[in-house]
Amino acid sequence: MLTRFKEHEDDGTLDALKFDDILGELCFKILTDVEEKNYDGEMNYFLTKLTKEIGWLTGKPTAYWGMFKQVALLRSEVTNFALSLYHPCNYYDFNRMMGFCITCIQEMKRRYGSKASMAMAFVSMVMDDIFEKLIPHEDQKIQENGDI
């Protein structure tokens, strides 16, 4: 995804790039318009907007199954975008990433209730992927400090 933007930027066709998909549009907005201190709120908005545009916040039964084959790819794209945005190298960065996922899930639950179950499950999967990236850091700290 980021490579796509970079290629268009390098060859001068960024303005001609059509952001037909909400994923590209939201990523582009965050990359170009958002200060680092505001990433958490923007990522919450990003995930909510993305899942709403797909139809996962409305509880439409066909919304998930209509995208079933793309869910893994979408999950990977969102996770990779978050990792590239935050460049996590310490617990603080990972904690911020986990935090925007948890806050997003809680807000979906508060606003949409059970209709948002598909959206909440998706964000939870993204959070699981982020946590997987934290495990080597946790293991290193256990080696350095001993287990608790």
LUMTINU-33926 format. One line per 5 residues: number of its first residue (from 1); for each residue x, y, z of C-alpha. Coordinates in steps of 0.05 Angstrom, whole numbers, always signed. Example, Ala and Ser with C-alpha at 12.3 -4.5 7.8 and 13.67 -1.06 7.14 Angstrom:
# LUMTINU-33926
1> +246:-90:+156 ~ +273:-21:+143;
# end
This chain:
# LUMTINU-33926
1> +0:+0:+0 ~ +54:+50:+20 ~ +95:+27:-40 ~ +36:+45:-85 ~ +37:+116:-58;
6> +112:+121:-63 ~ +112:+97:-136 ~ +61:+150:-155 ~ +98:+203:-116 ~ +164:+185:-151;
11> +136:+187:-221 ~ +94:+250:-209 ~ +26:+218:-217 ~ +3:+222:-145 ~ -52:+271:-163;
16> -78:+223:-216 ~ -81:+165:-168 ~ -155:+149:-156 ~ -171:+128:-86 ~ -230:+84:-104;
21> -225:+44:-41 ~ -235:+73:+28 ~ -172:+39:+53 ~ -128:+78:+5 ~ -164:+143:+19;
26> -159:+137:+94 ~ -86:+115:+92 ~ -69:+173:+47 ~ -104:+223:+94 ~ -65:+197:+155;
31> +1:+197:+117 ~ -6:+267:+91 ~ -49:+306:+141 ~ -39:+279:+211 ~ +13:+295:+263;
36> +44:+235:+300 ~ +12:+255:+366 ~ -57:+248:+334 ~ -46:+179:+303 ~ -85:+141:+357;
41> -150:+179:+346 ~ -141:+177:+270 ~ -130:+102:+271 ~ -193:+94:+313 ~ -231:+135:+261;
46> -196:+97:+205 ~ -219:+29:+231 ~ -289:+53:+246 ~ -297:+87:+178 ~ -267:+27:+141;
51> -313:-24:+174 ~ -373:+22:+166 ~ -359:+31:+91 ~ -353:-44:+83 ~ -419:-53:+118;
56> -394:-88:+181 ~ -424:-38:+229 ~ -495:-45:+204 ~ -500:-119:+220 ~ -516:-137:+147;
61> -506:-213:+145 ~ -479:-212:+74 ~ -427:-157:+89 ~ -375:-204:+119 ~ -387:-263:+74;
66> -386:-219:+13 ~ -315:-199:+32 ~ -294:-266:+63 ~ -239:-279:+12 ~ -211:-210:+22;
71> -213:-208:+99 ~ -143:-238:+108 ~ -114:-190:+57 ~ -150:-130:+87 ~ -128:-151:+157;
76> -56:-156:+133 ~ -60:-88:+98 ~ -88:-54:+160 ~ -38:-86:+207 ~ +20:-70:+161;
81> -4:+2:+154 ~ -7:+10:+229 ~ +62:-20:+238 ~ +91:+25:+184 ~ +58:+86:+214;
86> +81:+75:+286 ~ +148:+41:+272 ~ +143:+5:+339 ~ +210:-5:+372 ~ +189:-4:+445;
91> +132:-21:+491 ~ +104:+50:+488 ~ +92:+45:+413 ~ +60:-24:+418 ~ +17:+0:+475;
96> -9:+58:+434 ~ -26:+10:+377 ~ -62:-38:+423 ~ -97:+21:+456 ~ -128:+49:+392;
101> -154:-21:+376 ~ -185:-30:+445 ~ -216:+39:+444 ~ -244:+27:+375 ~ -276:-38:+397;
106> -306:-6:+459 ~ -334:+52:+418 ~ -365:+5:+367 ~ -397:-34:+424 ~ -423:+29:+456;
111> -451:+59:+391 ~ -473:-1:+351 ~ -481:-58:+401 ~ -486:-128:+372 ~ -494:-101:+301;
116> -419:-86:+303 ~ -398:-157:+320 ~ -364:-167:+252 ~ -328:-100:+257 ~ -306:-114:+329;
121> -281:-183:+309 ~ -240:-153:+252 ~ -208:-100:+297 ~ -194:-155:+348 ~ -158:-195:+295;
126> -116:-134:+276 ~ -100:-126:+350 ~ -78:-199:+354 ~ -32:-188:+294 ~ -1:-127:+328;
131> +8:-167:+393 ~ +44:-221:+354 ~ +96:-169:+335 ~ +104:-150:+408 ~ +122:-220:+431;
136> +196:-216:+412 ~ +202:-152:+452 ~ +168:-185:+512 ~ +214:-246:+506 ~ +276:-201:+502;
141> +254:-164:+566 ~ +244:-231:+601 ~ +315:-250:+582 ~ +342:-182:+606 ~ +301:-176:+670;
146> +279:-246:+688 ~ +209:-273:+688 ~ +157:-245:+736;
# end
